[in-house]
């Protein structure tokens, strides 16, 4: 997912202005006790409406950062309160970004899982289709060291009569034996190739005591 698709954390415009004013107070541009410009001037500087500027001032007044004197104007009352406000704002912003990041990651994970599930479904459907169209498509089975009936010949195993499967090849190490004879023995690590039905496959697995993959 590209960076262009990331969710942006936005706050109301009046809160953004309140933060900008608090930053100027902390930086000393607006000393404690000084009078702030008229709302109309503030609105012009930040390119917002006077009402938005008023909300920003009232927000800072509620936090005791500024004091609004009716008929006189707004005055800076606390640099320390402005610092606390900025610290809380930065923490809130950080948490909001983390929450958005987690939400985005979960959404991506959900989409990835849905895509994976669809790929698995497609694979199963195509595999079933291949077996229907080509019933002689061989099964492949690796004989682990834990398998039973190892070191026995095909003749001794009576493979076809006991499973219904026809063995067509054996891969032993780097050697591939096609159409092995009745006296060929099967060892741990061998890969056997055989044709038959799904039931035959299950019976071959049972013959060698190999657990079926569900």
Backbone as ProteinMPNN parsed JSONL, in Angstrom:
{"seq_chain_A": "XXXXXXXXXXXXXXXXXXXXXXXXXXXXXXXXXXXXXXXXXXXXXXXXXXXXXXXXXXXXXXXXXXXXXXXXXXXXXXXXXXXXXXXXXXXXXXXXXXXXXXXXXXXXXXXXXXXXXXXXXXXXXXXXXXXXXXXXXXXXXXXXXXXXXXXXXXXXXXXXXXXXXXXXXXXXXXXXXXXXXXXXXXXXXXXXXXXXXXXXXXXXXXXXXXXXXX", "coords_chain_A": {"N_chain_A": [[0.841, -1.185, 0.0], [0.682, 2.14, -0.896], [2.199, 5.256, 0.245], [0.535, 7.331, -0.384], [-2.003, 6.482, 0.126], [-2.365, 6.513, 2.809], [-4.113, 7.255, 5.808], [-4.879, 10.547, 6.828], [-4.377, 12.447, 9.784], [-6.503, 14.752, 11.027], [-7.454, 17.793, 12.625], [-10.025, 19.984, 13.923], [-10.194, 23.23, 12.42], [-10.121, 25.457, 14.17], [-8.895, 24.368, 16.407], [-6.371, 23.853, 15.402], [-5.48, 26.466, 15.021], [-5.488, 27.34, 17.653], [-3.429, 25.761, 18.642], [-1.288, 26.79, 17.146], [-1.219, 29.408, 18.157], [-0.599, 28.84, 20.832], [1.957, 27.797, 20.491], [3.333, 30.086, 19.697], [3.092, 31.578, 21.988], [4.6, 30.059, 23.806], [7.043, 30.276, 22.531], [7.614, 32.894, 23.053], [6.768, 34.946, 21.466], [4.323, 36.019, 21.94], [4.165, 37.542, 24.743], [3.479, 36.918, 28.262], [0.735, 38.641, 29.553], [0.512, 40.375, 27.47], [-1.549, 41.874, 24.938], [-3.676, 40.267, 22.657], [-4.015, 40.456, 19.085], [-6.852, 41.929, 17.443], [-9.811, 39.964, 16.808], [-10.506, 39.975, 14.129], [-8.134, 40.661, 12.856], [-6.554, 38.51, 13.601], [-7.984, 36.485, 12.354], [-7.564, 37.181, 9.712], [-4.797, 36.857, 9.504], [-4.521, 34.105, 9.778], [-6.111, 33.281, 7.815], [-8.854, 32.557, 8.144], [-12.322, 32.492, 9.212], [-13.761, 35.11, 11.305], [-15.296, 33.904, 13.302], [-14.161, 31.363, 13.579], [-11.665, 32.124, 14.556], [-12.498, 33.215, 16.958], [-13.407, 30.917, 18.312], [-10.975, 29.587, 18.662], [-9.628, 31.315, 20.407], [-11.372, 31.242, 22.611], [-11.076, 28.591, 23.307], [-8.436, 28.512, 24.256], [-8.783, 30.257, 26.366], [-10.477, 28.77, 28.006], [-8.662, 26.944, 28.904], [-7.111, 28.385, 30.539], [-4.982, 29.688, 29.426], [-5.235, 31.997, 28.088], [-6.935, 35.11, 28.698], [-10.069, 36.466, 28.406], [-11.246, 39.632, 28.211], [-14.104, 41.316, 28.367], [-14.984, 43.849, 26.171], [-12.467, 44.784, 26.146], [-10.523, 42.976, 25.199], [-8.422, 40.119, 24.34], [-6.024, 38.552, 26.42], [-2.719, 37.341, 27.087], [-2.203, 34.888, 29.495], [-0.814, 32.711, 30.677], [2.193, 31.101, 30.244], [3.121, 28.629, 31.03], [0.81, 27.041, 31.097], [0.294, 27.002, 28.403], [2.438, 25.5, 27.506], [1.827, 23.019, 28.7], [-0.545, 22.451, 27.357], [0.378, 22.148, 24.712], [2.018, 19.921, 25.046], [0.145, 17.963, 25.742], [-1.379, 18.009, 23.431], [0.434, 17.108, 21.501], [0.839, 14.508, 22.443], [-1.725, 13.469, 22.163], [-1.999, 13.659, 19.395], [0.007, 11.874, 18.608], [-1.017, 9.457, 19.625], [-3.349, 9.305, 18.148], [-2.301, 8.971, 15.601], [-1.062, 6.514, 15.918], [-3.291, 4.902, 16.396], [-4.623, 5.206, 13.955], [-2.718, 4.055, 12.311], [-2.707, 1.392, 13.221], [-5.335, 0.696, 12.604], [-5.234, 0.925, 9.828], [-3.331, -1.044, 9.248], [-4.697, -3.332, 10.105], [-6.832, -3.303, 8.332], [-5.488, -3.71, 5.943], [-4.405, -6.224, 6.47], [-6.75, -7.726, 6.624], [-7.662, -7.459, 4.005], [-5.561, -8.748, 2.686], [-5.816, -11.348, 3.707], [-8.305, -12.03, 2.703], [-7.714, -11.989, -0.003], [-5.825, -14.047, -0.076], [-7.438, -16.2, 0.708], [-9.131, -16.329, -1.485], [-7.31, -17.014, -3.465], [-6.549, -19.557, -2.584], [-8.989, -20.875, -2.832], [-9.32, -20.715, -5.611], [-7.133, -22.26, -6.392], [-7.799, -24.799, -5.375], [-10.143, -25.303, -6.836], [-9.149, -25.311, -9.47], [-7.347, -27.415, -9.306], [-9.059, -29.562, -8.807], [-10.451, -29.483, -11.194], [-8.455, -30.16, -13.032], [-7.951, -32.816, -12.287], [-10.368, -33.915, -12.971], [-10.448, -33.547, -15.726], [-8.106, -34.771, -16.47], [-7.785, -37.667, -15.478], [-5.671, -39.38, -15.103], [-3.601, -37.994, -14.129], [-0.708, -38.014, -12.256], [-0.344, -38.857, -8.758], [1.769, -37.633, -6.16], [4.015, -38.673, -3.703], [5.961, -38.46, -0.858], [7.998, -40.634, 0.95], [8.375, -40.738, 4.303], [10.8, -41.164, 7.012], [9.401, -42.201, 9.068], [7.501, -43.768, 7.986], [5.625, -46.807, 7.45], [6.144, -50.215, 6.301], [8.478, -49.974, 4.78], [11.434, -50.695, 2.822], [10.461, -52.89, 1.523], [9.392, -54.875, -1.257], [7.569, -53.97, -4.266], [6.062, -56.042, -5.087], [5.803, -57.544, -2.722], [4.322, -55.769, -1.221], [1.976, -55.829, -2.573], [0.732, -53.782, -3.996], [-1.15, -52.765, -5.968], [-3.461, -54.371, -5.638], [-4.075, -53.894, -2.955], [-4.486, -51.18, -2.771], [-5.464, -50.096, -5.146], [-4.032, -48.397, -6.675], [-1.782, -47.547, -9.31], [1.57, -47.892, -9.627], [3.848, -45.748, -11.146], [6.344, -44.583, -11.218], [9.451, -44.172, -9.437], [11.332, -42.067, -7.439], [14.518, -42.111, -6.358], [16.809, -40.671, -4.39], [18.768, -38.984, -6.636], [17.938, -40.362, -8.778], [15.543, -41.361, -11.147], [13.246, -43.82, -11.51], [11.388, -45.193, -13.952], [8.34, -46.924, -14.48], [8.77, -49.113, -12.536], [9.94, -52.42, -11.692], [8.431, -55.437, -10.253], [10.075, -56.173, -8.157], [11.274, -53.985, -7.142], [12.345, -52.066, -4.403], [11.065, -49.998, -1.783], [12.23, -47.129, -0.104], [12.993, -45.018, 2.765], [12.591, -41.588, 2.168], [12.242, -41.845, -0.511], [10.41, -40.819, -3.411], [7.292, -41.512, -4.58], [5.356, -42.036, -7.52], [2.121, -42.276, -8.647], [-0.936, -43.405, -10.207], [-4.479, -43.098, -9.935], [-7.587, -43.094, -8.095], [-9.0, -40.622, -5.807], [-9.586, -42.061, -3.551], [-7.803, -44.14, -3.815], [-5.438, -42.782, -3.37], [-5.726, -42.145, -0.652], [-5.678, -44.708, 0.392], [-3.074, -45.523, -0.24], [-1.627, -43.775, 1.363], [-2.486, -44.712, 3.846], [-1.412, -47.267, 3.743], [1.292, -46.806, 4.077], [1.184, -45.607, 6.45], [0.948, -42.796, 6.566], [0.026, -39.6, 7.471], [-2.828, -37.959, 6.266], [-2.977, -34.808, 4.584], [-5.096, -32.273, 5.562]], "CA_chain_A": [[0.0, 0.0, 0.0], [1.549, 3.289, -1.047], [2.043, 6.298, 1.232], [-0.531, 8.232, -0.785], [-3.263, 5.963, 0.603], [-2.405, 6.574, 4.251], [-5.085, 8.177, 6.347], [-4.322, 11.726, 7.459], [-5.01, 12.842, 11.033], [-6.841, 16.17, 10.956], [-8.206, 18.36, 13.732], [-10.767, 21.175, 13.499], [-9.334, 24.374, 12.116], [-9.932, 26.327, 15.337], [-7.912, 23.727, 17.268], [-5.067, 24.076, 14.781], [-5.099, 27.856, 15.3], [-5.175, 27.389, 19.079], [-2.086, 25.181, 18.778], [-0.33, 27.765, 16.598], [-1.117, 30.504, 19.123], [0.122, 28.328, 22.003], [3.37, 27.688, 20.105], [3.886, 31.446, 19.704], [3.187, 32.0, 23.39], [5.755, 29.344, 24.368], [8.255, 30.823, 21.896], [7.84, 34.258, 23.535], [6.286, 35.954, 20.52], [3.216, 36.665, 22.654], [4.532, 37.474, 26.169], [2.397, 36.931, 29.246], [0.241, 39.983, 29.849], [0.301, 41.137, 26.238], [-2.877, 41.777, 24.347], [-3.687, 39.665, 21.326], [-4.639, 41.288, 18.053], [-8.297, 41.791, 17.303], [-10.19, 38.724, 16.155], [-10.51, 40.151, 12.679], [-6.726, 40.617, 12.426], [-6.137, 37.119, 13.782], [-8.653, 35.72, 11.301], [-6.897, 37.507, 8.455], [-3.457, 36.261, 9.518], [-4.627, 32.659, 9.615], [-7.001, 33.053, 6.669], [-10.07, 31.881, 8.587], [-13.391, 33.416, 9.559], [-13.688, 35.631, 12.68], [-15.907, 32.937, 14.211], [-13.151, 30.335, 13.848], [-10.672, 32.767, 15.421], [-13.115, 33.354, 18.283], [-13.395, 29.597, 18.927], [-9.602, 29.29, 19.062], [-9.339, 32.123, 21.595], [-12.17, 30.717, 23.711], [-10.482, 27.321, 23.713], [-7.273, 28.837, 25.082], [-9.302, 30.877, 27.586], [-10.971, 27.674, 28.84], [-7.484, 26.253, 29.435], [-6.392, 29.392, 31.348], [-3.802, 30.159, 28.701], [-5.586, 33.38, 27.772], [-8.063, 35.678, 29.45], [-10.864, 37.36, 27.571], [-11.874, 40.726, 28.953], [-15.135, 41.891, 27.512], [-14.83, 45.262, 25.899], [-11.05, 45.151, 26.116], [-9.813, 42.074, 24.295], [-7.876, 38.868, 24.87], [-4.676, 38.74, 26.939], [-1.971, 36.122, 27.401], [-2.173, 34.777, 30.95], [0.079, 31.675, 31.224], [3.081, 30.39, 29.321], [3.196, 27.244, 31.501], [-0.393, 26.355, 30.642], [0.459, 26.806, 26.957], [3.357, 24.36, 27.354], [1.07, 21.81, 29.035], [-1.483, 22.225, 26.261], [1.122, 21.632, 23.562], [2.467, 18.559, 25.36], [-1.035, 17.096, 25.641], [-1.775, 17.959, 22.016], [1.383, 16.24, 20.8], [0.573, 13.139, 22.864], [-2.982, 13.078, 21.526], [-1.718, 13.467, 17.974], [0.777, 10.645, 18.474], [-1.924, 8.333, 19.851], [-4.269, 9.24, 17.006], [-1.546, 8.41, 14.477], [-0.887, 5.083, 16.194], [-4.591, 4.257, 16.184], [-4.879, 5.161, 12.512], [-1.785, 3.087, 11.74], [-3.2, 0.051, 13.555], [-6.55, 0.484, 11.81], [-4.819, 0.722, 8.441], [-2.668, -2.343, 9.173], [-5.731, -4.355, 10.218], [-7.586, -3.306, 7.075], [-4.627, -4.338, 4.928], [-4.325, -7.643, 6.789], [-8.029, -8.328, 6.246], [-7.68, -7.548, 2.539], [-4.594, -9.777, 2.289], [-6.377, -12.652, 4.038], [-9.374, -12.289, 1.738], [-7.068, -12.318, -1.277], [-5.232, -15.379, 0.074], [-8.539, -17.177, 0.71], [-9.599, -16.46, -2.86], [-6.278, -17.745, -4.2], [-6.65, -20.964, -2.184], [-10.202, -21.388, -3.464], [-9.029, -20.886, -7.04], [-6.203, -23.382, -6.53], [-8.552, -26.038, -5.16], [-11.057, -25.494, -7.969], [-8.379, -25.674, -10.669], [-6.797, -28.752, -9.091], [-10.159, -30.512, -9.021], [-10.753, -29.482, -12.625], [-7.391, -30.911, -13.706], [-8.146, -34.239, -12.029], [-11.542, -34.356, -13.719], [-10.101, -33.591, -17.148], [-6.994, -35.697, -16.664], [-7.852, -38.59, -14.338], [-4.414, -40.11, -14.94], [-2.568, -37.111, -13.602], [-0.17, -38.807, -11.145], [-0.152, -38.348, -7.404], [3.175, -37.644, -5.738], [4.053, -38.902, -2.26], [7.302, -38.681, -0.307], [7.962, -41.595, 2.049], [9.228, -40.283, 5.398], [11.465, -42.218, 7.785], [8.419, -42.765, 10.002], [6.527, -44.585, 7.238], [5.684, -48.264, 7.638], [6.291, -51.02, 5.08], [9.658, -49.59, 4.0], [12.378, -51.77, 2.47], [9.71, -54.03, 0.985], [9.225, -54.746, -2.706], [6.216, -53.681, -4.746], [5.37, -57.334, -5.114], [5.469, -57.892, -1.335], [3.278, -54.853, -0.755], [0.741, -56.097, -3.31], [0.268, -52.39, -4.024], [-2.355, -52.491, -6.749], [-4.605, -55.075, -5.047], [-4.418, -53.347, -1.634], [-4.816, -49.741, -2.816], [-6.09, -49.699, -6.408], [-3.142, -47.44, -7.331], [-0.77, -48.113, -10.206], [2.842, -47.194, -9.464], [4.433, -45.491, -12.464], [7.739, -44.15, -11.116], [10.035, -43.993, -8.11], [12.536, -41.232, -7.419], [15.39, -42.463, -5.242], [17.896, -39.688, -4.462], [18.715, -38.249, -7.913], [17.59, -41.312, -9.84], [14.119, -41.57, -11.385], [12.996, -45.127, -12.131], [10.058, -45.216, -14.558], [7.762, -48.278, -14.589], [9.611, -50.031, -11.753], [9.527, -53.819, -11.697], [7.794, -55.922, -9.023], [11.038, -56.411, -7.087], [11.821, -52.702, -6.689], [12.034, -51.807, -3.002], [10.806, -48.603, -1.424], [13.006, -46.73, 1.066], [12.69, -43.702, 3.319], [13.088, -40.497, 1.332], [11.806, -42.048, -1.899], [9.171, -40.182, -3.865], [6.592, -42.413, -5.483], [4.363, -41.435, -8.4], [1.14, -43.303, -8.995], [-2.222, -42.932, -10.706], [-5.625, -43.738, -9.299], [-8.61, -42.191, -7.598], [-8.723, -40.005, -4.513], [-9.631, -43.147, -2.576], [-6.532, -44.862, -3.945], [-4.425, -41.956, -2.709], [-5.913, -42.328, 0.777], [-5.249, -46.071, 0.737], [-1.605, -45.563, -0.286], [-1.176, -43.098, 2.58], [-2.739, -45.626, 4.962], [-0.486, -48.388, 3.621], [2.576, -46.393, 4.632], [0.887, -44.925, 7.715], [1.249, -41.372, 6.389], [-1.171, -38.813, 7.782], [-3.327, -37.146, 5.161], [-3.039, -33.364, 4.805], [-6.47, -31.796, 5.379]], "C_chain_A": [[0.876, 1.233, 0.0], [1.245, 4.313, 0.015], [0.904, 7.226, 0.903], [-1.871, 7.786, -0.226], [-3.384, 6.018, 2.123], [-3.423, 7.613, 4.717], [-4.377, 9.345, 7.036], [-5.108, 12.062, 8.717], [-5.265, 14.338, 10.968], [-7.661, 16.573, 12.168], [-8.96, 19.577, 13.215], [-9.842, 22.369, 13.347], [-9.089, 25.247, 13.339], [-8.939, 25.722, 16.328], [-6.499, 23.925, 16.717], [-4.564, 25.493, 15.059], [-4.73, 27.999, 16.772], [-3.784, 26.84, 19.339], [-1.029, 26.166, 18.278], [-0.14, 28.936, 17.546], [-0.327, 30.066, 20.357], [1.618, 28.213, 21.703], [4.035, 29.058, 20.131], [4.023, 31.974, 21.126], [4.412, 31.365, 24.037], [7.052, 29.9, 23.795], [8.554, 32.255, 22.327], [7.388, 35.338, 22.578], [5.094, 36.713, 21.092], [3.522, 36.543, 24.141], [3.295, 37.485, 27.07], [2.024, 38.37, 29.576], [-0.021, 40.806, 28.609], [-1.09, 40.885, 25.687], [-2.77, 41.201, 22.939], [-4.374, 40.6, 20.352], [-6.142, 41.043, 18.024], [-8.612, 40.515, 16.534], [-10.142, 38.845, 14.646], [-9.098, 40.091, 12.121], [-6.203, 39.187, 12.503], [-6.717, 36.241, 12.677], [-7.977, 35.958, 9.96], [-5.524, 36.844, 8.369], [-3.493, 34.761, 9.246], [-5.562, 32.269, 8.479], [-8.208, 32.179, 7.042], [-11.121, 32.937, 8.92], [-13.206, 33.932, 10.985], [-14.275, 34.666, 13.699], [-14.932, 31.821, 14.576], [-12.071, 30.868, 14.774], [-11.214, 32.891, 16.845], [-13.097, 32.022, 19.031], [-12.004, 29.228, 19.433], [-9.239, 30.042, 20.342], [-10.096, 31.593, 22.804], [-11.614, 29.386, 24.222], [-9.288, 27.562, 24.636], [-7.699, 29.492, 26.385], [-9.816, 29.81, 28.55], [-9.838, 26.911, 29.511], [-6.617, 27.165, 30.288], [-5.08, 29.831, 30.717], [-3.99, 31.638, 28.348], [-6.752, 33.818, 28.652], [-8.773, 36.674, 28.547], [-11.56, 38.385, 28.461], [-12.85, 41.43, 28.03], [-14.962, 43.405, 27.401], [-13.393, 45.696, 25.812], [-10.269, 44.277, 25.138], [-9.314, 40.829, 24.997], [-6.41, 39.074, 25.239], [-4.039, 37.378, 27.255], [-1.819, 36.049, 28.916], [-1.204, 33.727, 31.487], [0.877, 30.99, 30.128], [3.153, 28.907, 29.699], [1.991, 26.432, 31.028], [-0.321, 26.07, 29.139], [1.38, 25.626, 26.689], [2.648, 23.037, 27.645], [0.108, 21.436, 27.91], [-0.789, 21.615, 25.054], [1.586, 20.2, 23.794], [1.309, 17.576, 25.227], [-1.477, 16.928, 24.187], [-0.859, 17.009, 21.24], [1.156, 14.767, 21.16], [-0.705, 12.611, 22.209], [-2.783, 12.8, 20.043], [-0.971, 12.168, 17.722], [-0.112, 9.423, 18.633], [-2.881, 8.16, 18.672], [-3.578, 8.638, 15.793], [-1.341, 6.91, 14.661], [-2.179, 4.32, 15.931], [-4.907, 4.126, 14.7], [-3.973, 4.133, 11.834], [-2.228, 1.653, 11.988], [-4.42, -0.286, 12.714], [-6.203, 0.186, 10.359], [-4.17, -0.65, 8.266], [-3.687, -3.487, 9.234], [-6.543, -4.461, 8.932], [-6.793, -3.995, 5.976], [-4.528, -5.842, 5.171], [-5.604, -8.368, 6.371], [-8.101, -8.512, 4.729], [-6.734, -8.634, 2.047], [-5.138, -11.182, 2.548], [-7.503, -13.03, 3.07], [-8.802, -12.673, 0.375], [-6.456, -13.714, -1.229], [-6.304, -16.459, 0.029], [-9.057, -17.402, -0.698], [-8.602, -17.242, -3.701], [-6.335, -19.242, -3.876], [-7.869, -21.615, -2.836], [-9.977, -21.664, -4.943], [-8.129, -22.091, -7.28], [-6.936, -24.717, -6.396], [-9.452, -26.337, -6.352], [-10.304, -25.941, -9.216], [-7.772, -27.062, -10.538], [-7.854, -29.819, -9.336], [-10.507, -30.625, -10.499], [-9.727, -30.299, -13.401], [-7.598, -32.412, -13.516], [-9.365, -34.786, -12.759], [-11.209, -34.516, -15.201], [-9.024, -34.626, -17.425], [-6.939, -36.666, -15.477], [-6.566, -39.374, -14.113], [-3.258, -39.195, -14.526], [-2.015, -37.749, -12.333], [-0.165, -38.069, -9.804], [1.329, -38.469, -7.077], [3.208, -37.766, -4.226], [5.484, -39.206, -1.832], [7.175, -39.617, 0.896], [8.904, -41.143, 3.159], [9.866, -41.457, 6.139], [10.5, -42.902, 8.747], [7.407, -43.679, 9.309], [6.718, -46.068, 7.558], [5.862, -48.934, 6.274], [7.443, -50.559, 4.182], [10.562, -50.817, 3.788], [11.649, -53.056, 2.056], [9.482, -53.796, -0.502], [7.76, -54.458, -3.04], [5.39, -54.954, -4.742], [4.929, -57.74, -3.711], [4.326, -57.026, -0.805], [1.941, -55.139, -1.413], [-0.016, -54.779, -3.513], [-1.055, -52.196, -4.753], [-3.589, -53.128, -6.116], [-5.039, -54.451, -3.727], [-4.855, -51.889, -1.684], [-5.587, -49.332, -4.069], [-5.247, -48.713, -7.175], [-2.132, -48.178, -8.2], [0.495, -47.277, -10.098], [3.5, -46.999, -10.82], [5.883, -45.035, -12.394], [8.14, -44.043, -9.658], [11.259, -43.097, -8.255], [13.312, -41.577, -6.152], [16.642, -41.594, -5.356], [17.757, -38.913, -5.773], [18.301, -39.148, -9.075], [16.077, -41.497, -9.939], [13.948, -42.884, -12.14], [11.557, -45.134, -12.638], [9.615, -46.661, -14.76], [8.612, -49.292, -13.831], [9.043, -51.448, -11.747], [8.977, -54.244, -10.348], [8.759, -56.115, -7.86], [11.722, -55.126, -6.6], [11.383, -52.456, -5.249], [11.893, -50.299, -2.744], [11.518, -48.275, -0.117], [12.586, -45.342, 1.541], [13.331, -42.625, 2.451], [12.717, -40.645, -0.127], [10.539, -41.24, -2.17], [8.523, -41.125, -4.854], [5.519, -41.654, -6.262], [3.396, -42.538, -8.832], [-0.146, -42.659, -9.482], [-3.32, -43.744, -10.038], [-6.614, -42.682, -8.838], [-8.165, -41.538, -6.286], [-8.708, -41.077, -3.42], [-8.337, -43.954, -2.616], [-5.418, -44.106, -3.222], [-4.506, -42.15, -1.192], [-5.407, -43.705, 1.206], [-3.731, -46.214, 0.712], [-1.036, -44.918, 0.974], [-1.364, -44.012, 3.788], [-1.766, -46.802, 4.949], [0.859, -48.066, 4.268], [2.422, -45.622, 5.94], [1.32, -43.449, 7.668], [-0.043, -40.589, 6.596], [-1.552, -37.947, 6.597], [-3.317, -35.682, 5.55], [-4.457, -32.906, 4.529], [-6.477, -30.447, 4.72]], "O_chain_A": [[1.754, 1.346, 0.855], [0.179, 4.277, 0.63], [0.347, 7.857, 1.802], [-2.789, 8.597, -0.106], [-4.408, 5.609, 2.67], [-3.576, 8.681, 4.125], [-3.389, 9.147, 7.744], [-6.336, 11.981, 8.736], [-4.317, 15.116, 10.863], [-8.464, 15.79, 12.675], [-8.588, 20.146, 12.189], [-8.842, 22.498, 14.053], [-7.975, 25.73, 13.537], [-8.222, 26.452, 17.013], [-5.552, 24.138, 17.474], [-3.375, 25.7, 15.302], [-3.774, 28.697, 17.108], [-3.04, 27.382, 20.157], [0.006, 26.349, 18.918], [0.981, 29.412, 17.723], [0.507, 30.815, 20.867], [2.449, 28.5, 22.565], [5.188, 29.175, 20.547], [4.951, 32.722, 21.433], [5.174, 32.038, 24.731], [8.055, 29.985, 24.504], [9.619, 32.785, 22.012], [7.596, 36.523, 22.839], [4.875, 37.883, 20.779], [3.172, 35.533, 24.751], [2.231, 37.982, 26.701], [2.888, 39.205, 29.843], [-0.701, 41.829, 28.677], [-1.712, 39.851, 25.929], [-1.908, 41.584, 22.148], [-5.202, 41.427, 20.735], [-6.622, 40.034, 18.541], [-7.814, 40.041, 15.726], [-9.769, 37.893, 13.96], [-8.877, 39.539, 11.043], [-5.508, 38.712, 11.604], [-6.037, 35.369, 12.136], [-7.837, 35.033, 9.161], [-5.129, 36.338, 7.319], [-2.617, 34.216, 8.575], [-5.779, 31.087, 8.212], [-8.534, 31.209, 6.358], [-10.833, 34.134, 8.91], [-12.563, 33.268, 11.797], [-13.809, 34.609, 14.837], [-14.875, 31.385, 15.725], [-11.61, 30.162, 15.67], [-10.483, 32.697, 17.816], [-12.811, 31.981, 20.228], [-11.864, 28.629, 20.499], [-8.623, 29.481, 21.248], [-9.537, 31.501, 23.898], [-11.674, 29.095, 25.416], [-9.144, 26.902, 25.665], [-7.044, 29.303, 27.41], [-9.622, 29.917, 29.76], [-10.03, 26.302, 30.564], [-5.526, 26.781, 30.712], [-4.173, 30.293, 31.41], [-3.036, 32.415, 28.316], [-7.448, 33.002, 29.258], [-8.165, 37.594, 28.0], [-12.351, 38.042, 29.34], [-12.462, 42.056, 27.043], [-14.816, 44.119, 28.393], [-13.105, 46.836, 25.449], [-9.46, 44.771, 24.353], [-9.733, 40.521, 26.113], [-5.647, 39.682, 24.488], [-4.713, 36.419, 27.631], [-1.372, 37.003, 29.552], [-0.794, 33.825, 32.644], [0.321, 30.386, 29.211], [3.235, 28.038, 28.831], [2.131, 25.283, 30.611], [-0.805, 25.043, 28.664], [1.147, 24.844, 25.767], [2.839, 22.053, 26.93], [-0.035, 20.265, 27.557], [-1.301, 20.678, 24.443], [1.56, 19.369, 22.887], [1.467, 16.49, 24.669], [-1.892, 15.847, 23.771], [-1.322, 16.209, 20.427], [1.263, 13.888, 20.304], [-0.762, 11.466, 21.761], [-3.322, 11.835, 19.501], [-1.256, 11.448, 16.765], [0.012, 8.46, 17.876], [-3.184, 7.044, 18.251], [-4.19, 7.881, 15.038], [-1.43, 6.133, 13.71], [-2.174, 3.245, 15.332], [-5.39, 3.092, 14.24], [-4.389, 3.433, 10.912], [-2.145, 0.802, 11.102], [-4.541, -1.389, 12.18], [-6.8, -0.692, 9.735], [-4.413, -1.339, 7.275], [-3.564, -4.479, 8.516], [-6.898, -5.556, 8.495], [-7.34, -4.76, 5.182], [-4.56, -6.638, 4.233], [-5.556, -9.476, 5.836], [-8.53, -9.552, 4.229], [-7.054, -9.36, 1.106], [-4.956, -12.089, 1.737], [-7.636, -14.187, 2.672], [-9.322, -13.555, -0.309], [-6.543, -14.475, -2.193], [-6.122, -17.502, -0.601], [-9.385, -18.529, -1.072], [-8.995, -18.04, -4.552], [-6.19, -20.086, -4.76], [-7.802, -22.743, -3.324], [-10.384, -22.702, -5.465], [-8.321, -22.846, -8.233], [-6.73, -25.638, -7.186], [-9.521, -27.472, -6.822], [-10.753, -26.834, -9.935], [-7.683, -27.805, -11.515], [-7.597, -30.838, -9.978], [-10.816, -31.708, -10.998], [-10.081, -31.043, -14.316], [-7.442, -33.19, -14.457], [-9.407, -35.961, -13.124], [-11.623, -35.478, -15.846], [-9.021, -35.275, -18.471], [-6.124, -36.49, -14.572], [-6.383, -39.97, -13.052], [-2.092, -39.585, -14.572], [-2.783, -38.006, -11.406], [-0.006, -36.851, -9.733], [2.044, -39.297, -7.642], [2.498, -37.037, -3.533], [6.131, -40.099, -2.378], [6.328, -39.402, 1.763], [10.12, -41.165, 2.973], [9.503, -42.611, 5.911], [10.737, -44.026, 9.19], [6.561, -44.289, 9.963], [7.816, -46.516, 7.887], [5.743, -48.29, 5.231], [7.39, -50.734, 2.965], [10.452, -51.825, 4.487], [12.166, -54.16, 2.224], [9.389, -52.653, -0.95], [6.856, -54.668, -2.232], [4.197, -54.949, -4.44], [3.813, -58.224, -3.525], [3.477, -57.491, -0.044], [0.893, -54.752, -0.896], [-1.213, -54.673, -3.247], [-1.969, -51.55, -4.239], [-4.647, -52.503, -6.059], [-6.225, -54.464, -3.398], [-5.512, -51.403, -0.764], [-6.292, -48.324, -4.054], [-5.673, -48.226, -8.222], [-1.688, -49.279, -7.874], [0.495, -46.093, -10.436], [3.692, -47.96, -11.565], [6.591, -45.088, -13.399], [7.309, -43.853, -8.77], [12.12, -43.346, -9.098], [12.839, -41.37, -5.034], [17.435, -41.749, -6.284], [16.74, -38.256, -5.998], [18.319, -38.722, -10.23], [15.41, -41.757, -8.937], [14.437, -43.043, -13.258], [10.616, -45.087, -11.845], [10.407, -47.515, -15.16], [9.122, -50.238, -14.432], [7.829, -51.647, -11.792], [9.052, -53.477, -9.387], [8.332, -56.211, -6.709], [12.624, -55.167, -5.763], [10.21, -52.613, -4.91], [12.518, -49.467, -3.401], [11.434, -49.026, 0.855], [11.919, -44.595, 0.825], [14.488, -42.751, 2.051], [12.852, -39.7, -0.904], [9.717, -41.015, -1.282], [9.133, -41.498, -5.856], [4.865, -40.754, -5.735], [3.809, -43.591, -9.319], [-0.409, -41.491, -9.195], [-3.129, -44.892, -9.638], [-6.474, -41.504, -9.167], [-7.109, -41.855, -5.737], [-7.915, -41.006, -2.481], [-7.838, -44.395, -1.581], [-4.571, -44.703, -2.556], [-3.481, -42.301, -0.526], [-4.783, -43.845, 2.258], [-3.158, -46.932, 1.531], [-0.094, -45.431, 1.579], [-0.495, -44.078, 4.658], [-1.345, -47.279, 6.002], [1.481, -48.913, 4.91], [3.382, -45.063, 6.469], [1.958, -42.936, 8.587], [-1.068, -40.878, 5.979], [-0.705, -37.284, 5.998], [-3.607, -35.336, 6.695], [-4.982, -33.104, 3.433], [-7.545, -29.882, 4.483]]}, "name": "protein", "num_of_chains": 1, "seq": "XXXXXXXXXXXXXXXXXXXXXXXXXXXXXXXXXXXXXXXXXXXXXXXXXXXXXXXXXXXXXXXXXXXXXXXXXXXXXXXXXXXXXXXXXXXXXXXXXXXXXXXXXXXXXXXXXXXXXXXXXXXXXXXXXXXXXXXXXXXXXXXXXXXXXXXXXXXXXXXXXXXXXXXXXXXXXXXXXXXXXXXXXXXXXXXXXXXXXXXXXXXXXXXXXXXXXX"}
